[in-house]
Amino acid sequence: MSEAARLAGTTALGALAGAAVGALLFGTPGAWAGSLAAGAAAGGAAAHARRRERRREALLAAPFPERWRRFLLEASDHYERLPARERALFEQAVRSFLADTPVTGVEVEVTDEHRLLVAASAASLSLAWPAFRWTQVTEVLLYPQDFDRDYSFENAELAGQAHGWGTLILSLPALEESFETSDDAYHVGYHEFAHLLDVEATHFDGIPAGMTAARAEEWVALAAREMKRLERGRSVIDDYGADDPVEFWPVAVEAFFEVPQPLRRHHAEVYAVLAEYFGQDPAAWDDARGLRE
């Protein structure tokens, strides 16, 4: 159901609620006034949602800008490795994300290139899911540097943070570095968007949404085994995920997209689960372009 349809469906309920409140406070005249006010507010919200949907449809119908394509080929190793069909899906996912999600700078002037880096991070994960929309993301904030847990810049503790209520914060320098160095199993954009595939009712548990119960049980056991390998220093996955299943999931995703051939070679089970989940095979695409790691 579209956002416009959902909001339109609330108009009648809003009118009834307004009538009830108005009647409680002011009797019958208040009921009429409350009903009219609530209906007008809900109707306005529905009209706004319809305008957003029309704008979104227009953006998705327009040809993908050639300058965006050139930028992505230069900036995104994952976009570059994709076969033609998957590149088209990637471009559609980029446009879908940008049509839905505001990217706001905090002491940063946000450019089209910055927005594309954010959208490419999301699209890399979701390109095989054409109907998917990042509805769990309400806004992306770009910070001018790493930040601390009080959201100040006094201490450089965090390069990114995903909140269960939908705000995603990224250090812009860390995001740019993630794209510039594409083979170190580190990518703050992939990491934080992977967290938001895990969130359910603002809670993170390290199990991505959409897995069957059997596959989720398999993933939990697999993650526990792989975390022990991380503790022993015998993994191509970043050791940041060694102590917490909630962090193991996004660092495994980073490795899947950043170092897919080593991940396939040394962690075949992890690679197989992620390839199935994301509907992608980046190691095979690297094979096809003659890369060997």
DOVEX-222806 format. One record per residue (C-alpha): residue in one letter; x, y, z. Coordinates in nm, 2 decimals, padded with zeros to 4 digits. Example, Ala and Ser with C-alpha at 12.3 -4.5 7.8 and 13.67 -1.06 7.14 Angstrom:
<nodes>
<node resn="a" u="01.23" v="-00.45" w="00.78"/>
<node resn="s" u="01.37" v="-00.11" w="00.71"/>
</nodes>
This chain:
<nodes>
<node resn="m" u="00.00" v="00.00" w="00.00"/>
<node resn="s" u="00.13" v="00.34" w="-00.09"/>
<node resn="e" u="00.19" v="00.62" w="00.17"/>
<node resn="a" u="-00.09" v="00.82" w="00.02"/>
<node resn="a" u="-00.33" v="00.53" w="00.06"/>
<node resn="r" u="-00.23" v="00.47" w="00.41"/>
<node resn="l" u="-00.28" v="00.83" w="00.51"/>
<node resn="a" u="-00.61" v="00.85" w="00.32"/>
<node resn="g" u="-00.73" v="00.55" w="00.52"/>
<node resn="t" u="-00.66" v="00.74" w="00.85"/>
<node resn="t" u="-00.87" v="01.04" w="00.75"/>
<node resn="a" u="-01.20" v="00.88" w="00.87"/>
<node resn="l" u="-01.04" v="00.76" w="01.19"/>
<node resn="g" u="-00.89" v="01.10" w="01.25"/>
<node resn="a" u="-01.23" v="01.27" w="01.20"/>
<node resn="l" u="-01.40" v="01.03" w="01.45"/>
<node resn="a" u="-01.12" v="01.09" w="01.70"/>
<node resn="g" u="-01.15" v="01.47" w="01.65"/>
<node resn="a" u="-01.53" v="01.45" w="01.70"/>
<node resn="a" u="-01.49" v="01.25" w="02.02"/>
<node resn="v" u="-01.25" v="01.50" w="02.17"/>
<node resn="g" u="-01.46" v="01.80" w="02.05"/>
<node resn="a" u="-01.77" v="01.65" w="02.20"/>
<node resn="l" u="-01.60" v="01.57" w="02.53"/>
<node resn="l" u="-01.48" v="01.93" w="02.56"/>
<node resn="f" u="-01.75" v="02.14" w="02.40"/>
<node resn="g" u="-02.06" v="01.92" w="02.33"/>
<node resn="t" u="-02.22" v="01.88" w="01.99"/>
<node resn="p" u="-02.07" v="02.20" w="01.83"/>
<node resn="g" u="-01.73" v="02.09" w="01.95"/>
<node resn="a" u="-01.78" v="01.75" w="01.79"/>
<node resn="w" u="-01.85" v="01.90" w="01.45"/>
<node resn="a" u="-01.55" v="02.14" w="01.49"/>
<node resn="g" u="-01.32" v="01.86" w="01.60"/>
<node resn="s" u="-01.43" v="01.63" w="01.32"/>
<node resn="l" u="-01.37" v="01.90" w="01.06"/>
<node resn="a" u="-01.03" v="02.00" w="01.20"/>
<node resn="a" u="-00.91" v="01.64" w="01.22"/>
<node resn="g" u="-01.05" v="01.56" w="00.88"/>
<node resn="a" u="-00.88" v="01.86" w="00.73"/>
<node resn="a" u="-00.54" v="01.77" w="00.89"/>
<node resn="a" u="-00.56" v="01.41" w="00.77"/>
<node resn="g" u="-00.67" v="01.52" w="00.43"/>
<node resn="g" u="-00.38" v="01.76" w="00.40"/>
<node resn="a" u="-00.14" v="01.49" w="00.50"/>
<node resn="a" u="-00.28" v="01.25" w="00.24"/>
<node resn="a" u="-00.26" v="01.52" w="-00.03"/>
<node resn="h" u="00.11" v="01.58" w="00.07"/>
<node resn="a" u="00.17" v="01.21" w="00.05"/>
<node resn="r" u="00.01" v="01.19" w="-00.30"/>
<node resn="r" u="00.23" v="01.47" w="-00.42"/>
<node resn="r" u="00.54" v="01.29" w="-00.28"/>
<node resn="e" u="00.43" v="00.97" w="-00.46"/>
<node resn="r" u="00.38" v="01.16" w="-00.79"/>
<node resn="r" u="00.73" v="01.32" w="-00.75"/>
<node resn="r" u="00.88" v="00.98" w="-00.67"/>
<node resn="e" u="00.71" v="00.82" w="-00.98"/>
<node resn="a" u="00.84" v="01.11" w="-01.20"/>
<node resn="l" u="01.20" v="01.07" w="-01.07"/>
<node resn="l" u="01.19" v="00.69" w="-01.13"/>
<node resn="a" u="01.05" v="00.74" w="-01.48"/>
<node resn="a" u="01.32" v="00.98" w="-01.59"/>
<node resn="p" u="01.64" v="00.85" w="-01.75"/>
<node resn="f" u="01.93" v="00.78" w="-01.51"/>
<node resn="p" u="02.16" v="01.09" w="-01.54"/>
<node resn="e" u="02.47" v="01.01" w="-01.73"/>
<node resn="r" u="02.68" v="01.22" w="-01.49"/>
<node resn="w" u="02.56" v="01.01" w="-01.20"/>
<node resn="r" u="02.66" v="00.70" w="-01.40"/>
<node resn="r" u="03.01" v="00.83" w="-01.45"/>
<node resn="f" u="03.04" v="00.93" w="-01.09"/>
<node resn="l" u="02.93" v="00.58" w="-00.97"/>
<node resn="l" u="03.17" v="00.41" w="-01.21"/>
<node resn="e" u="03.45" v="00.61" w="-01.06"/>
<node resn="a" u="03.34" v="00.59" w="-00.69"/>
<node resn="s" u="03.17" v="00.25" w="-00.64"/>
<node resn="d" u="03.37" v="-00.07" w="-00.69"/>
<node resn="h" u="03.05" v="-00.27" w="-00.65"/>
<node resn="y" u="02.87" v="-00.08" w="-00.92"/>
<node resn="e" u="03.16" v="-00.12" w="-01.15"/>
<node resn="r" u="03.17" v="-00.50" w="-01.10"/>
<node resn="l" u="02.80" v="-00.55" w="-01.18"/>
<node resn="p" u="02.68" v="-00.71" w="-01.51"/>
<node resn="a" u="02.45" v="-00.49" w="-01.72"/>
<node resn="r" u="02.12" v="-00.61" w="-01.58"/>
<node resn="e" u="02.24" v="-00.57" w="-01.22"/>
<node resn="r" u="02.37" v="-00.22" w="-01.30"/>
<node resn="a" u="02.02" v="-00.12" w="-01.41"/>
<node resn="l" u="01.87" v="-00.26" w="-01.09"/>
<node resn="f" u="02.14" v="-00.07" w="-00.89"/>
<node resn="e" u="02.05" v="00.26" w="-01.07"/>
<node resn="q" u="01.68" v="00.21" w="-01.00"/>
<node resn="a" u="01.76" v="00.14" w="-00.63"/>
<node resn="v" u="01.97" v="00.46" w="-00.61"/>
<node resn="r" u="01.69" v="00.67" w="-00.75"/>
<node resn="s" u="01.43" v="00.50" w="-00.53"/>
<node resn="f" u="01.64" v="00.57" w="-00.22"/>
<node resn="l" u="01.70" v="00.94" w="-00.31"/>
<node resn="a" u="01.33" v="00.99" w="-00.39"/>
<node resn="d" u="01.23" v="00.86" w="-00.05"/>
<node resn="t" u="01.51" v="00.97" w="00.19"/>
<node resn="p" u="01.64" v="01.31" w="00.29"/>
<node resn="v" u="02.02" v="01.34" w="00.33"/>
<node resn="t" u="02.10" v="01.64" w="00.55"/>
<node resn="g" u="02.43" v="01.79" w="00.64"/>
<node resn="v" u="02.53" v="01.89" w="00.99"/>
<node resn="e" u="02.80" v="02.15" w="00.95"/>
<node resn="v" u="02.84" v="02.00" w="00.60"/>
<node resn="e" u="02.71" v="02.14" w="00.26"/>
<node resn="v" u="02.56" v="01.83" w="00.10"/>
<node resn="t" u="02.63" v="01.78" w="-00.27"/>
<node resn="d" u="02.48" v="01.55" w="-00.53"/>
<node resn="e" u="02.80" v="01.34" w="-00.50"/>
<node resn="h" u="02.75" v="01.30" w="-00.13"/>
<node resn="r" u="02.39" v="01.19" w="-00.18"/>
<node resn="l" u="02.50" v="00.94" w="-00.44"/>
<node resn="l" u="02.75" v="00.79" w="-00.20"/>
<node resn="v" u="02.48" v="00.74" w="00.06"/>
<node resn="a" u="02.24" v="00.60" w="-00.19"/>
<node resn="a" u="02.50" v="00.37" w="-00.34"/>
<node resn="s" u="02.57" v="00.23" w="00.01"/>
<node resn="a" u="02.20" v="00.14" w="00.04"/>
<node resn="a" u="02.15" v="00.03" w="-00.32"/>
<node resn="s" u="02.45" v="-00.21" w="-00.29"/>
<node resn="l" u="02.25" v="-00.41" w="-00.04"/>
<node resn="s" u="01.91" v="-00.39" w="-00.19"/>
<node resn="l" u="01.96" v="-00.40" w="-00.57"/>
<node resn="a" u="01.82" v="-00.76" w="-00.60"/>
<node resn="w" u="01.50" v="-00.66" w="-00.43"/>
<node resn="p" u="01.32" v="-00.43" w="-00.68"/>
<node resn="a" u="01.02" v="-00.36" w="-00.47"/>
<node resn="f" u="01.22" v="-00.29" w="-00.16"/>
<node resn="r" u="01.20" v="00.06" w="00.00"/>
<node resn="w" u="01.42" v="00.17" w="00.29"/>
<node resn="t" u="01.12" v="00.27" w="00.49"/>
<node resn="q" u="01.31" v="00.20" w="00.81"/>
<node resn="v" u="01.53" v="00.50" w="00.73"/>
<node resn="t" u="01.36" v="00.84" w="00.79"/>
<node resn="e" u="01.67" v="01.06" w="00.74"/>
<node resn="v" u="02.05" v="01.03" w="00.69"/>
<node resn="l" u="02.26" v="01.29" w="00.87"/>
<node resn="l" u="02.61" v="01.36" w="00.74"/>
<node resn="y" u="02.86" v="01.48" w="01.00"/>
<node resn="p" u="03.19" v="01.66" w="00.91"/>
<node resn="q" u="03.40" v="01.41" w="01.11"/>
<node resn="d" u="03.38" v="01.12" w="01.34"/>
<node resn="f" u="03.18" v="01.19" w="01.66"/>
<node resn="d" u="03.12" v="01.07" w="02.01"/>
<node resn="r" u="02.83" v="00.91" w="02.19"/>
<node resn="d" u="02.70" v="01.25" w="02.28"/>
<node resn="y" u="02.70" v="01.35" w="01.91"/>
<node resn="s" u="02.97" v="01.61" w="01.97"/>
<node resn="f" u="03.31" v="01.62" w="01.79"/>
<node resn="e" u="03.53" v="01.63" w="02.10"/>
<node resn="n" u="03.61" v="01.26" w="02.08"/>
<node resn="a" u="03.63" v="01.05" w="01.76"/>
<node resn="e" u="03.46" v="00.74" w="01.88"/>
<node resn="l" u="03.21" v="00.66" w="01.60"/>
<node resn="a" u="03.22" v="00.68" w="01.22"/>
<node resn="g" u="02.85" v="00.60" w="01.19"/>
<node resn="q" u="02.54" v="00.51" w="01.39"/>
<node resn="a" u="02.21" v="00.36" w="01.30"/>
<node resn="h" u="01.91" v="00.43" w="01.53"/>
<node resn="g" u="01.62" v="00.19" w="01.56"/>
<node resn="w" u="01.38" v="00.48" w="01.51"/>
<node resn="g" u="01.51" v="00.55" w="01.16"/>
<node resn="t" u="01.79" v="00.82" w="01.18"/>
<node resn="l" u="02.12" v="00.71" w="01.03"/>
<node resn="i" u="02.43" v="00.92" w="01.10"/>
<node resn="l" u="02.75" v="00.90" w="00.89"/>
<node resn="s" u="03.08" v="01.07" w="00.92"/>
<node resn="l" u="03.13" v="01.21" w="00.57"/>
<node resn="p" u="03.51" v="01.16" w="00.56"/>
<node resn="a" u="03.47" v="00.80" w="00.68"/>
<node resn="l" u="03.21" v="00.75" w="00.40"/>
<node resn="e" u="03.43" v="00.89" w="00.14"/>
<node resn="e" u="03.73" v="00.68" w="00.26"/>
<node resn="s" u="03.51" v="00.37" w="00.25"/>
<node resn="f" u="03.45" v="00.42" w="-00.12"/>
<node resn="e" u="03.81" v="00.52" w="-00.20"/>
<node resn="t" u="03.95" v="00.21" w="-00.04"/>
<node resn="s" u="03.74" v="-00.08" w="-00.16"/>
<node resn="d" u="03.93" v="-00.39" w="-00.05"/>
<node resn="d" u="03.98" v="-00.36" w="00.32"/>
<node resn="a" u="03.65" v="-00.51" w="00.45"/>
<node resn="y" u="03.56" v="-00.17" w="00.60"/>
<node resn="h" u="03.27" v="00.04" w="00.47"/>
<node resn="v" u="03.07" v="00.25" w="00.71"/>
<node resn="g" u="02.78" v="00.29" w="00.47"/>
<node resn="y" u="02.74" v="-00.09" w="00.42"/>
<node resn="h" u="02.78" v="-00.13" w="00.80"/>
<node resn="e" u="02.51" v="00.11" w="00.91"/>
<node resn="f" u="02.26" v="00.01" w="00.64"/>
<node resn="a" u="02.31" v="-00.35" w="00.73"/>
<node resn="h" u="02.22" v="-00.26" w="01.09"/>
<node resn="l" u="01.89" v="-00.13" w="00.96"/>
<node resn="l" u="01.81" v="-00.46" w="00.79"/>
<node resn="d" u="01.84" v="-00.61" w="01.14"/>
<node resn="v" u="01.61" v="-00.37" w="01.33"/>
<node resn="e" u="01.27" v="-00.48" w="01.44"/>
<node resn="a" u="01.06" v="-00.25" w="01.67"/>
<node resn="t" u="01.37" v="-00.04" w="01.73"/>
<node resn="h" u="01.55" v="-00.35" w="01.86"/>
<node resn="f" u="01.87" v="-00.51" w="01.71"/>
<node resn="d" u="01.95" v="-00.87" w="01.75"/>
<node resn="g" u="02.19" v="-00.96" w="01.47"/>
<node resn="i" u="01.94" v="-01.15" w="01.26"/>
<node resn="p" u="01.84" v="-00.98" w="00.94"/>
<node resn="a" u="01.48" v="-00.93" w="00.85"/>
<node resn="g" u="01.33" v="-01.17" w="00.60"/>
<node resn="m" u="01.52" v="-01.49" w="00.69"/>
<node resn="t" u="01.31" v="-01.79" w="00.75"/>
<node resn="a" u="01.31" v="-01.94" w="01.10"/>
<node resn="a" u="01.53" v="-02.22" w="00.99"/>
<node resn="r" u="01.78" v="-01.99" w="00.81"/>
<node resn="a" u="01.78" v="-01.75" w="01.11"/>
<node resn="e" u="01.87" v="-02.04" w="01.34"/>
<node resn="e" u="02.14" v="-02.15" w="01.10"/>
<node resn="w" u="02.28" v="-01.79" w="01.09"/>
<node resn="v" u="02.29" v="-01.76" w="01.47"/>
<node resn="a" u="02.49" v="-02.09" w="01.50"/>
<node resn="l" u="02.72" v="-01.99" w="01.21"/>
<node resn="a" u="02.78" v="-01.64" w="01.36"/>
<node resn="a" u="02.88" v="-01.80" w="01.69"/>
<node resn="r" u="03.13" v="-02.03" w="01.52"/>
<node resn="e" u="03.27" v="-01.74" w="01.31"/>
<node resn="m" u="03.30" v="-01.51" w="01.62"/>
<node resn="k" u="03.53" v="-01.77" w="01.78"/>
<node resn="r" u="03.75" v="-01.76" w="01.47"/>
<node resn="l" u="03.76" v="-01.38" w="01.50"/>
<node resn="e" u="03.88" v="-01.42" w="01.86"/>
<node resn="r" u="04.16" v="-01.64" w="01.74"/>
<node resn="g" u="04.26" v="-01.40" w="01.46"/>
<node resn="r" u="04.18" v="-01.64" w="01.19"/>
<node resn="s" u="03.92" v="-01.45" w="00.98"/>
<node resn="v" u="03.90" v="-01.21" w="00.69"/>
<node resn="i" u="03.60" v="-01.05" w="00.87"/>
<node resn="d" u="03.68" v="-00.74" w="01.08"/>
<node resn="d" u="03.74" v="-00.84" w="01.44"/>
<node resn="y" u="03.50" v="-00.56" w="01.55"/>
<node resn="g" u="03.23" v="-00.83" w="01.53"/>
<node resn="a" u="03.40" v="-01.07" w="01.76"/>
<node resn="d" u="03.21" v="-01.00" w="02.08"/>
<node resn="d" u="02.86" v="-00.91" w="01.97"/>
<node resn="p" u="02.62" v="-01.09" w="01.72"/>
<node resn="v" u="02.46" v="-00.75" w="01.65"/>
<node resn="e" u="02.80" v="-00.63" w="01.52"/>
<node resn="f" u="02.90" v="-00.95" w="01.36"/>
<node resn="w" u="02.61" v="-00.92" w="01.10"/>
<node resn="p" u="02.72" v="-00.58" w="00.96"/>
<node resn="v" u="03.10" v="-00.66" w="00.95"/>
<node resn="a" u="03.02" v="-00.98" w="00.77"/>
<node resn="v" u="02.81" v="-00.77" w="00.52"/>
<node resn="e" u="03.11" v="-00.54" w="00.48"/>
<node resn="a" u="03.34" v="-00.84" w="00.39"/>
<node resn="f" u="03.08" v="-00.98" w="00.15"/>
<node resn="f" u="03.08" v="-00.66" w="-00.06"/>
<node resn="e" u="03.44" v="-00.55" w="00.00"/>
<node resn="v" u="03.64" v="-00.87" w="-00.01"/>
<node resn="p" u="03.41" v="-01.13" w="-00.16"/>
<node resn="q" u="03.67" v="-01.37" w="-00.31"/>
<node resn="p" u="03.86" v="-01.41" w="00.02"/>
<node resn="l" u="03.53" v="-01.44" w="00.21"/>
<node resn="r" u="03.41" v="-01.71" w="-00.03"/>
<node resn="r" u="03.74" v="-01.89" w="00.00"/>
<node resn="h" u="03.79" v="-01.88" w="00.38"/>
<node resn="h" u="03.43" v="-01.85" w="00.50"/>
<node resn="a" u="03.23" v="-02.05" w="00.24"/>
<node resn="e" u="02.92" v="-02.09" w="00.46"/>
<node resn="v" u="02.90" v="-01.72" w="00.55"/>
<node resn="y" u="02.94" v="-01.63" w="00.18"/>
<node resn="a" u="02.67" v="-01.88" w="00.08"/>
<node resn="v" u="02.41" v="-01.74" w="00.33"/>
<node resn="l" u="02.48" v="-01.38" w="00.23"/>
<node resn="a" u="02.47" v="-01.46" w="-00.14"/>
<node resn="e" u="02.13" v="-01.62" w="-00.10"/>
<node resn="y" u="02.00" v="-01.34" w="00.13"/>
<node resn="f" u="02.12" v="-01.05" w="-00.09"/>
<node resn="g" u="02.06" v="-01.23" w="-00.42"/>
<node resn="q" u="02.40" v="-01.13" w="-00.54"/>
<node resn="d" u="02.73" v="-01.31" w="-00.62"/>
<node resn="p" u="03.01" v="-01.04" w="-00.61"/>
<node resn="a" u="03.29" v="-01.30" w="-00.59"/>
<node resn="a" u="03.17" v="-01.45" w="-00.92"/>
<node resn="w" u="03.14" v="-01.11" w="-01.07"/>
<node resn="d" u="03.50" v="-01.04" w="-00.97"/>
<node resn="d" u="03.60" v="-01.37" w="-01.12"/>
<node resn="a" u="03.44" v="-01.26" w="-01.45"/>
<node resn="r" u="03.64" v="-00.93" w="-01.46"/>
<node resn="g" u="03.96" v="-01.12" w="-01.40"/>
<node resn="l" u="04.03" v="-01.02" w="-01.04"/>
<node resn="r" u="04.21" v="-01.25" w="-00.81"/>
<node resn="e" u="04.25" v="-01.19" w="-00.44"/>
</nodes>
